[in-house]
Amino acid sequence: MNKEIVRYDGKLFMVIYKYSSGYWEIREKDSKFNVQLVHESEVQAVEETVTF
């Protein structure tokens, strides 16, 4: 499974879920517990994918 990686607040995050309202659930790439809800305008795309 491929996960989209984005940059938010200077850190790398994996996208968990994208809501139709434009908000995304993201979590820090190396953390299973730091989940944040952010608007899509606050994140930057990163040319990297992670395969599980």
Secondary structure, 3 states (H helix, E strand, C coil): CEEEEEEECCEEEEEEEECCCCEEEEEECCCCCCEEEEEHHHCEEEEEEEEC
